[in-house]
Amino acid sequence: MLVLAIIATIIVGWIGASFGLDFMNGFTELGSILAVATMGAFIMIEIKRNNKK
């Protein structure tokens, strides 16, 4: 799950940065924002999974 989280975060960050650069007039910070949100989602899923045990 850790490897999936890292790969997904990198991909989402890269796509967000390119989307922000091309369509939002240079808003490349969008990639960082989406990457942090993606990693936060993975952390929340892992916490929820550990609390069920």
Kinemage of the C-alpha trace (Angstrom):
@kinemage 1
@onewidth
@group {chain A} dominant
@subgroup {mainchain}
@vectorlist {calphas} color= white
{ca met a 1} P 0.000 0.000 0.000
{ca leu a 2} L 2.918 2.333 0.724
{ca val a 3} L 4.334 2.007 -2.785
{ca leu a 4} L 0.895 2.637 -4.292
{ca ala a 5} L 0.519 5.773 -2.158
{ca ile a 6} L 3.910 7.119 -3.234
{ca ile a 7} L 3.327 6.437 -6.925
{ca ala a 8} L -0.213 7.861 -6.836
{ca thr a 9} L 1.008 10.999 -5.047
{ca ile a 10} L 3.761 11.598 -7.589
{ca ile a 11} L 1.412 11.073 -10.531
{ca val a 12} L -1.339 13.288 -9.107
{ca gly a 13} L 1.202 16.000 -8.277
{ca trp a 14} L 2.709 15.882 -11.745
{ca ile a 15} L -0.679 15.978 -13.488
{ca gly a 16} L -1.865 18.779 -11.199
{ca ala a 17} L 1.235 20.859 -11.884
{ca ser a 18} L 0.934 20.445 -15.648
{ca phe a 19} L -2.797 21.184 -15.551
{ca gly a 20} L -2.189 24.286 -13.434
{ca leu a 21} L 0.562 25.482 -15.750
{ca asp a 22} L -1.399 24.968 -18.969
{ca phe a 23} L -4.967 25.841 -18.044
{ca met a 24} L -4.754 28.054 -14.959
{ca asn a 25} L -2.178 30.616 -16.116
{ca gly a 26} L 0.872 29.342 -14.267
{ca phe a 27} L -0.748 27.992 -11.090
{ca thr a 28} L 1.848 25.226 -10.715
{ca glu a 29} L 1.222 25.075 -6.958
{ca leu a 30} L -1.870 23.066 -7.820
{ca gly a 31} L 0.366 20.004 -8.141
{ca ser a 32} L 1.670 20.393 -4.599
{ca ile a 33} L -1.816 20.966 -3.219
{ca leu a 34} L -3.200 17.874 -4.926
{ca ala a 35} L -0.209 15.763 -3.894
{ca val a 36} L -0.665 16.707 -0.234
{ca ala a 37} L -4.401 16.000 -0.458
{ca thr a 38} L -3.716 12.605 -2.029
{ca met a 39} L -1.218 11.608 0.641
{ca gly a 40} L -3.625 12.826 3.319
{ca ala a 41} L -6.326 10.597 1.876
{ca phe a 42} L -4.019 7.576 2.015
{ca ile a 43} L -3.099 8.394 5.624
{ca met a 44} L -6.762 8.698 6.601
{ca ile a 45} L -7.568 5.360 4.941
{ca glu a 46} L -4.732 3.681 6.831
{ca ile a 47} L -5.833 5.179 10.161
{ca lys a 48} L -9.410 4.047 9.560
{ca arg a 49} L -8.192 0.551 8.672
{ca asn a 50} L -6.071 0.326 11.856
{ca asn a 51} L -8.950 1.520 14.072
{ca lys a 52} L -11.202 -1.301 12.862
{ca lys a 53} L -8.762 -3.945 14.114
